[in-house]
Amino acid sequence: MVEANIPPWVWYLVAAGRLSPSADNSQPWRFVFDGQRLSVEFDETRGGQLGRTHPAVLLAFGALLENLVQAARAAKIDTSRWEFSSLADTGCLVRIPVPDQPLAQSELPAVICARHTNRGPFERLPLPKETVSALTTQREGCAFVQAFAEQEAISQLAQLVRLASELRFQTEEIHRWLAGSLRFTEEEAARGDGLDVATLALPPGGKWLSRFLSKWERMAALNRLGAYKLLARIEAAQFTQAGAAVALVSKDVGDDAWLEAGRLLERIWLTLTEHKIAAHPYFVLSDQLWRLRTGEIPPNLQPTAERLAQKARALFAERMPLMLLRVGRARQPAKRSQRLPTASLLVTKARAQHSKEQLCTRSNSPC
Ligand SMILES: Cc1cc2nc3c(=O)[nH]c(=O)nc-3n(C[C@H](O)[C@H](O)[C@H](O)COP(=O)(O)O)c2cc1C
């Protein structure tokens, strides 16, 4: 199948999915079109390090699904015919059949194009009442929104961010993953995936420091002098520069809960964008609490992780925070991150089979 044969509805939905947020801009997905159906699949080459059941991956797929559904509704594509499957079991989230009717519009909803991460300072002004109620009335499955408007509550959350960041900066595995996703030059950023350091709103010298500390051996050496405490303090201080904090919480923490939280994340992010309120997600708290549950915290860090979990239980009334966001009026516009080209995200069935075989040959694993 040649690309000229790919119909407009496929281009349209892929364009909506491509703009979705993902942890460290990893974009762990691909879109496979077999001439009849568009499948949204996990991509081993970009998400393999984490795996398709990792909470960060499930959150990103949830956000992607929300973008697809909102774009579909705008173009009058009937989503009731979409066939969902378990990402964990099959590696495929949804199969979308050819729509009954031509697209009602070919332009994506403007809000999907406008949504982005802003890591710069926000005003400490309270959010408008209608924005807060537009957020807190939303839920998806078992995931719902908890908003923290008082500075006192935001400071308490910032303490959790500080503790979680202290753990993160001392964890080799996370450090290496983050370091591997950083893009320091314009050329590296132009590849379209990973974290462009220009989007991180770093202070003067911050880019140099990030590059220097990206080697774990240096970070580990400086940690003996307390570097992790300083970096975590900076992260927590930035968290308090907000009009409000928002947590997506749930009693359930299974795969579905993370997917639902991902949908909710994107939905509230789009709502905030419509209300001209900037957003900055913080995954560090959820990640550390998850690691504690799954036994991945190094033994020397266990007591701090337990302390973190105890404080979190009190603040979130025994629910698990699946994602945290700092929100508010941005003092300046953010530098936007790039995306992989559509051509490398959208594959036809024949190309998908070919690259799967190549992957299996390389890893010597049975297909
Ligand atoms: C699951 C998930 C976790 C994220 N965690 C963080 C985070 O801890 N810190 C951060 O600055 N951005 C975080 N982000 C934002 C992504 O880095 C961002 O969405 C991605 O780089 C694409 O940029 P965009 O949101 O501007 O389109 C996260 C996004 C997702 C979906």
The ligand as a MOL file (V3000), in Angstrom:
LIG
                    3D

  0  0  0     0  0            999 V3000
M  V30 BEGIN CTAB
M  V30 COUNTS 31 33 0 0 0
M  V30 BEGIN ATOM
M  V30 1 C 2.5790 10.3250 31.9280 0
M  V30 2 C 3.2300 11.6710 31.7920 0
M  V30 3 C 4.1680 12.0700 32.7400 0
M  V30 4 C 4.7770 13.3240 32.6350 0
M  V30 5 N 5.6230 13.7300 33.6180 0
M  V30 6 C 6.1970 14.9390 33.5690 0
M  V30 7 C 7.0250 15.4010 34.6380 0
M  V30 8 O 7.2010 14.7290 35.6540 0
M  V30 9 N 7.6100 16.6120 34.5140 0
M  V30 10 C 7.4180 17.3840 33.3960 0
M  V30 11 O 7.9840 18.4660 33.3310 0
M  V30 12 N 6.6070 16.9910 32.3720 0
M  V30 13 C 5.9910 15.7950 32.4460 0
M  V30 14 N 5.1380 15.3790 31.4430 0
M  V30 15 C 4.9370 16.2210 30.2720 0
M  V30 16 C 5.6770 15.6620 29.0680 0
M  V30 17 O 7.0750 15.7970 29.2290 0
M  V30 18 C 5.1710 16.3710 27.8100 0
M  V30 19 O 3.8200 16.0450 27.6420 0
M  V30 20 C 5.9340 15.9710 26.5620 0
M  V30 21 O 7.2650 16.4100 26.6530 0
M  V30 22 C 5.2880 16.5980 25.3120 0
M  V30 23 O 5.2130 17.9930 25.4270 0
M  V30 24 P 3.8290 18.7960 25.3690 0
M  V30 25 O 3.0240 18.3950 26.5730 0
M  V30 26 O 4.2540 20.2410 25.4330 0
M  V30 27 O 3.1220 18.4460 24.1060 0
M  V30 28 C 4.4840 14.1630 31.5390 0
M  V30 29 C 3.5230 13.7530 30.6010 0
M  V30 30 C 2.8900 12.5330 30.7260 0
M  V30 31 C 1.8370 12.1260 29.7400 0
M  V30 END ATOM
M  V30 BEGIN BOND
M  V30 1 1 1 2
M  V30 2 1 2 3
M  V30 3 2 2 30
M  V30 4 2 3 4
M  V30 5 1 4 5
M  V30 6 1 4 28
M  V30 7 2 5 6
M  V30 8 1 6 7
M  V30 9 1 6 13
M  V30 10 2 7 8
M  V30 11 1 7 9
M  V30 12 1 9 10
M  V30 13 2 10 11
M  V30 14 1 10 12
M  V30 15 2 12 13
M  V30 16 1 13 14
M  V30 17 1 14 15
M  V30 18 1 14 28
M  V30 19 1 15 16
M  V30 20 1 16 17
M  V30 21 1 16 18
M  V30 22 1 18 19
M  V30 23 1 18 20
M  V30 24 1 20 21
M  V30 25 1 20 22
M  V30 26 1 22 23
M  V30 27 1 23 24
M  V30 28 2 24 25
M  V30 29 1 24 26
M  V30 30 1 24 27
M  V30 31 2 28 29
M  V30 32 1 29 30
M  V30 33 1 30 31
M  V30 END BOND
M  V30 END CTAB
M  END
